[in-house]
């Protein structure tokens, strides 16, 4: 289970923003792609994983 220690409304807003970013990986700027690389996830790998198994992609993210 995901825990972010925030009020439900704040948590839902954060998750909504995150999923929107992930759904539009190709449209994100260089800063976003570098941030993914910093945490050890390549954008192309994440994009493929999201298409194959959303639950796995979110768990790895």
N, C-alpha and C positions, 0 to 999 in steps of 0.2 A: 504494500500500500504506500502511496505517495504521501509524504508529510512535509509541509513547507512552513508550518507554524504561523499561519496567517488566518485572518477571519475568512469565512467561506466566500464572501463576495470578492474580497481581494484575491483569494486563491483562484477563483474561477476566472477573474480578469487576467491574471498572470498566465494561467494555463491556456486561455483563449489566444492570447498574444503569442505564446510559444508555439501552439499548433498552427497558427496562421503563418508564422515564420517558417516552420518546417514544411508546410504544405506548398510554400512558394520558394523553395531553396534556390532555384535558378535565378530568381529575381533579387536575391539578397546581395548586398554590397560586399566588397572585399573584406571589410572589417568583420562582418558576420562569419564569413568563410574562415578567416584567420582565427576567430574565437573558437570555431568548431575544431580546427586543427590543434589549438592549444589544449583542448580537453581530450585530444586523441581520437577524434572522429572526423573522417573525411566526408565532405558534402556528397560526393558521388556514392560512397558506401551507404550513407544515411538515406539517400534518395531511393536506392535499390531496396534497402531493408524496409523502409516505410511502405513500399509497394507490395513487398512479399508478406510482411508480418508486422503490422503496426504496433502490436503489444511488445514484441521483441525490440523494435526500434526505440520505443519510448523507454523501456527498461534499460537499454544500453546507453541511452542519452542521459 
